[in-house]
Amino acid sequence: MIHIKKKTVILSIQDELQVDLTLHDVPASIITEFAEKIAKPYYNGNLNNALQDLITKALSEQEFIHAHIAHIKNLNEKET
């Protein structure tokens, strides 16, 4: 039996890792609507930039919500 140690690699923001993204089972209508309503008017039709921005904003929003929930939990713990 071979034991392989797992190594966690932390990539710095400076060393951006570029990946190709493949979407499976996404209706073409959603991509078309996103391209027409978001990418075309706001990103000059650049679907790649629009998707990157969407992902970045979703992550920022998630971090904000997580911080807010943690703050509320801390307040509740102090009250008890």
Secondary structure as GFF3:
##gff-version 3
##sequence-region A 1 80
A	DSSP	alpha_helix	28	34	.	.	.	ID=ss1
A	DSSP	pi_helix	35	39	.	.	.	ID=ss2
A	DSSP	alpha_helix	40	42	.	.	.	ID=ss3
A	DSSP	alpha_helix	47	79	.	.	.	ID=ss4
###
